[in-house]
């Protein structure tokens, strides 16, 4: 984590030096084991805060993971190769499909991390990440404390990515709802895509096995061309049903990428078209990963 470090020519020089054969070491485990949070009584903390904004409520440190919100924003670029693929697509529809797959991939890690929360950054804190292996550099900053607002910017030879986001948190007794407010932007191939984020909800916050679901609608549009847009609906899990990972069937492979669809698509037409939504996904990812129902 860096605080107050410059993001100018020197940062570009650092990226250039590493990109010419140097390697940055990446850790594959945490430096210390996590502290068990079994003896923390969430009910005693939250019973007087039902319906309130939890960003103003102090939480025990045992409930945090060893990351902060600025670092979590960088995780959304884990599948940045989808944007690289979009920048190589001459077909505007295929570019939109790649961008849509990238927008969904931002939620990949949340399926396994419902039991902890990231630390809140202090005002003016920054985080930098340079990934020569993926070809991008990233910086994020906490630009407001109350309400908490984070902004980030990433760039590579193929795309420019940026967003500013604030979160509204509310506790509803057995669940914690997180409502992001803001817009994600990507520029590539002369296009400017923007989209919103959906609501996330952590269930069984006080007892049982915690699990997270995302629901709402993501609208992806090209600001410079209104001919195409993409609307993705994240559906709520039915009442009394446990979350089930989606099943996917490959529809073919061409040039290292494949078309996949849900193996059990809903009956009847979807929107104005009876055909199931197709996603262009890189087979190098091993196909779509198990995650919350979409």
N, C-alpha and C positions, 0 to 999 in steps of 0.2 A: 504494500500500500504506500502510495506517495502522498505527501501533503504539500501543496503549494508549488509543485514542480512545473516547470515551463512546458508548454506544448507548442513549440515553434521549430525553427530550423534545427536546433540541437536534437530534438526528438526524432526528426527525420534522419539526421546523421546517425543516431543510434540504431534506427531500423536498418539503414543502409549497411552499416558495418556488420550487423548480425546477419543480414541477408546475403552477404558475400562469403558465406562458409562457416561463420560462427554459429554456435548453438547455445540456446538458453536452457539451463537445467530446469526440468519440471518435476515437482515432487509427486509421488504416487500414494502418499499416506500423510496423515496429519501428524504434527510433531508431538502431540499428546492425546491420550484417550479422552473421549467426551465424558462430561460429568453426568451421572445418572440424575434424572429429574423426577424419580419416583416418589420422593418424599415432599415434593412441592405441591401444596394445596391450591389449585387454581380457583377453586370455588371461593375460598376466603379472599382471593384477590379480586375476582370478577363479580361477585354477587352484588356489589354496590355500583357496578358500572354497566349494567345491562342496557343496551341501546346507545351507549356512549362511544365516542371516538377513542379507541384504545391507543392511539399514538401519543396521548397525553397521560397514559397510565403506566407507572413504573412496574416492570416485570422482573422476576428473579433471573439472574444471569444463566441459570441452568437450562432455561428454555431457549437460549440462543444457540445458533450454529456458529462456527468460527469464520463467518463471513459477514459483510455488511451489504446493505442494499445496493451500493455502487458496484460491488463485485458481482452481485446477482444479475445486474443489468448486462454485464459483459457475457454472462452465460448464455444470453439469448443469441449470441453469435457463434455458438458451438457448431451449428450447421450452416455456416456462412458459404460453404461450397455450393449451396443451392442458389445463392445470389450470383456466384461466379458462373454457374450454369445459365442463369437467366440472362446475364450480360452477353452470352454467346448465342442466344436464341434470336434468330431473325424474325420468327413468327411472334407477333404481339400477344397472341393467346397463350402460347407456350411460355412466354416470359411471365405472364400473369399467373399461370399455374405454378411455376417455380417460386414466385414470390409468395403465393398462398401457402405452399408447403413450408416455406421458411417461417411465415407468420405462425403456423401451427406448431412448428418445432420448438418455439420458445417455451412451450409448456411441458416439454419432454421430461425434464428433471423433477418437476413438481410431484409427479406420481409417487415418488419414493421419499419425499421429504416433507410430509405433513406434520411431523412431530416436533419441528423446531422452526424458529424464525430468525431472520438475519438481524444483525445489530443496526441501530439507527445511526447514520453518519452525523457528525457535527457540522454545523454551518461552515461552508467554505472548504470542507474536506474534498480531496480529489483522489482518484484511482486511475492508474495508467496500466495498460496491458499491450504488449507488443508481441504479435504472433507471426514470426517469419514463416512458420510451417503452413499457416493458413493465409498469409499475405496481407494481413490487416493490422492496424494499430488503433487503439481505443483509449478514450479518456472519458471519465464521468466526474461530476461535481454535485455536491449538495448545495443548491442555490437558495433554499428557503428552509427554515426550521419548523415554524408553525404557520400554515400547514407544511408538512414535509414534502418538498419538491426536489426531485433529482433530474439532472439533465446529462445526456451523454452524446458522444460523437465518435464515429469510427469511419475509417476510410481505407481503401485499397486501390489497386490499379483498375478494378472492375466495378466498384460501387462506392457510394457514400451513404452512411446510415446514421440517423440521429433521432432522438426522441427527448421529450420532457414529460415527466410523469409525476403525479401526486396520487396518494392512496387514501381512501376513506375506509376506516376499519370500524366494524360494528359487531358487538357480541350479542347474540340472541338466545342465551341460556345454554343451549347444547351445541351451538355452532358459531363460528367466527367468519364473518363475511368481509371480503376485501374487494373494494370497488376501485379500480384504477381509472384515473381521469387524465386524458392526454392523448397525443397522437404519435404514432411511429411513422417515420419517413425513410424512404430509400430512393436514391437516384442511381439509375444505371441505363445504359443504352439510349440515352436521351430522354428517358421516361422519368417521371416523378410519381412514385406510389406512396400512398398514405393509408393507414388503417388504425382502428381503435383496438382496445383490449377488452376481454370479457371479464365478468365477475368471477372471483374464486371464492370457494367456501370450504372451510375445514370443519368436518363433522366429528362428533364424539369428542369435543374439545375437553370435556371434564372426565370422561370415563370411557372404557373400552378402547378399541383400536381406532386411532385417528386415520381418517382418509380425506382426500381432497377431491373436489370436483370443480369443473369450470362450466359456466353456463352463460348464455347470451349470444349475441350476434356480432360477427366481425365483418365489416364492410371494407373491402380493399378496392380502391379506385385509382385510376391513373389521372393525375391532375391535368396532364397535357393532352390526354386523348380519352374522351368519354365513350368511345365505341365499345370498350370492354370494362366490366367490373366483376368482382367476385364477392359473393355473400356466403359466409360460413356460419352455420348455426351449431353452437355447442348446446346439446340437450341436457336437461336435468335428469338424474337417475330417478326412476320411478320409486314411489314411496314404498319402503319396506324391502327394496332390492339392494343388494350389495353391488358395488361397481364392478363391471366386467370389462376386461381389455378387449378392444376391437379385433376382429379377425380380418386378414387381408389376403387377397388372391392376386398374384402377379398376372398382368395381361400381356406380357412380352418384354423384350429387352432389346435396346438399340443404343449402341454407342456408350455402354456403361450406365445407362439409366433405364428405368422400367416404369410402365404404367401399372398402377395398382388400384384396386377398388375394394370396398367392403364386401366380404364374402356373403353377408346376410343383409343386403340393402333393404330399406323399408319398402313395403308393398305400395303400389300406386305411384303416381307421378311425384317427383320432388321438384317443387317450385313450378315452373312452366315447362319442364322437360322430364319425360319418363326415364331418361338415362341416369344412372348413378353418377355421382361426382367422381371424376378421375383426378388423381394426383400424380404428378411427375416426381418420382423419388429416386435417388441414387441407390443403386443396388449395393454400392460399397458400404452403405449404412446397415446392410443386412435387412432391408425392407423396413416398413414402419415399425417403430418400437411399441411395445405394450404401454398403454397409457389410459387416461380417463376417457370415458365414452365421449365421442364427438358426434 
